[in-house]
Amino acid sequence: MGMAEYKGQVKNIQDTPFGYTLSLIGGKWKMVIIYLLAENQPVRFNDLKRQIGSITFKILSSQLKELESDGLVDRKEYPQIPPKVEYRLTAKAETLLPVLEGLCEWGAKNQNQ
């Protein structure tokens, strides 16, 4: 169902497919995390933090936990010292990549206009 099919029926944006999608990938960091994982996975926590740059440890940790809880990121912990944790996209998250690619294409066409 497209956005037009919900016109007039929407009482709460969260009740629409668009709202559901935004609840999973909305905000400042989630799409960035998904993008970076898609480019190079698996990725360790500190590597993700280094690639993003301006994110705090606490925020990255909470965003990864939310993405994991929503079924978009898989976390694998290796029982060793020092602890090693890797993150990768799930099959569900892989289906989001065409959407993110569409956003990149839109940006490429409109960035310098």
C-alpha positions as CSV (number, residue, x, y, z in Angstrom):
1,M,0.0,0.0,0.0
2,G,1.3,3.4,-0.9
3,M,1.0,6.6,1.0
4,A,-2.0,7.8,-1.1
5,E,-4.0,4.7,-0.1
6,Y,-3.8,5.8,3.6
7,K,-4.9,9.4,2.9
8,G,-7.8,10.3,5.2
9,Q,-7.5,7.1,7.2
10,V,-4.4,8.0,9.2
11,K,-5.1,8.7,12.8
12,N,-1.5,8.1,13.9
13,I,1.5,7.9,11.6
14,Q,3.0,5.0,13.6
15,D,0.1,2.9,12.5
16,T,1.1,3.1,8.8
17,P,3.8,1.1,7.0
18,F,5.7,4.4,6.6
19,G,5.6,4.9,10.4
20,Y,6.7,1.4,11.0
21,T,9.7,1.8,8.7
22,L,10.6,5.1,10.3
23,S,10.4,3.5,13.8
24,L,13.1,1.1,12.7
25,I,15.5,3.3,10.8
26,G,14.6,6.9,11.8
27,G,16.8,9.2,13.7
28,K,20.3,10.4,13.2
29,W,22.4,7.2,13.4
30,K,20.5,4.1,12.4
31,M,20.7,4.5,8.6
32,V,24.4,5.4,9.0
33,I,25.0,2.2,11.0
34,I,23.1,0.1,8.4
35,Y,25.0,1.8,5.6
36,L,28.4,1.1,7.2
37,L,27.5,-2.5,8.0
38,A,26.4,-3.0,4.4
39,E,29.7,-1.7,3.1
40,N,31.9,-3.9,5.3
41,Q,30.6,-6.7,7.5
42,P,31.1,-8.1,10.0
43,V,32.2,-5.0,11.8
44,R,33.5,-4.7,15.4
45,F,32.1,-2.0,17.7
46,N,35.2,0.1,17.9
47,D,35.6,0.1,14.1
48,L,32.0,1.2,13.7
49,K,32.6,4.0,16.2
50,R,35.8,5.1,14.4
51,Q,34.0,5.1,11.0
52,I,31.1,7.2,12.3
53,G,33.4,9.6,14.2
54,S,31.1,11.9,16.1
55,I,28.9,9.3,17.9
56,T,29.4,8.6,21.6
57,F,30.0,5.1,23.0
58,K,26.6,5.2,24.8
59,I,24.6,6.3,21.7
60,L,26.2,3.7,19.4
61,S,25.6,1.0,22.0
62,S,21.9,1.9,22.4
63,Q,21.4,2.3,18.6
64,L,22.9,-1.2,18.0
65,K,20.8,-2.7,20.7
66,E,17.6,-1.2,19.2
67,L,18.6,-2.4,15.7
68,E,19.3,-5.9,17.2
69,S,16.0,-5.9,19.0
70,D,14.1,-4.9,15.8
71,G,15.8,-7.8,13.9
72,L,18.0,-5.7,11.7
73,V,21.4,-6.3,13.2
74,D,22.9,-9.6,14.4
75,R,25.4,-9.4,17.3
76,K,28.0,-12.2,17.7
77,E,30.1,-12.3,20.8
78,Y,33.2,-14.5,20.9
79,P,34.2,-15.9,24.3
80,Q,37.8,-14.7,24.4
81,I,39.9,-12.2,26.3
82,P,39.7,-9.4,25.4
83,P,36.1,-9.8,24.4
84,K,35.4,-9.7,20.7
85,V,31.9,-8.6,19.4
86,E,31.0,-8.4,15.8
87,Y,27.9,-6.9,14.1
88,R,26.3,-7.8,10.8
89,L,23.1,-7.1,9.0
90,T,20.3,-9.7,9.1
91,A,18.4,-10.9,6.1
92,K,15.6,-8.5,7.1
93,A,18.0,-5.5,7.0
94,E,19.4,-6.6,3.6
95,T,15.9,-6.0,2.2
96,L,16.2,-2.3,3.2
97,L,19.4,-1.8,1.2
98,P,17.5,-0.9,-2.1
99,V,15.6,1.8,-0.1
100,L,18.9,3.3,1.2
101,E,20.4,3.1,-2.3
102,G,17.4,5.0,-3.6
103,L,18.1,7.7,-1.0
104,C,21.7,7.8,-2.1
105,E,20.7,8.2,-5.8
106,W,18.3,11.0,-4.9
107,G,21.1,12.7,-3.0
108,A,23.5,12.4,-5.9
109,K,21.0,14.0,-8.2
110,N,20.0,16.8,-5.9
111,Q,23.0,17.6,-3.8
112,N,24.5,20.4,-5.9
113,Q,21.2,21.9,-7.2
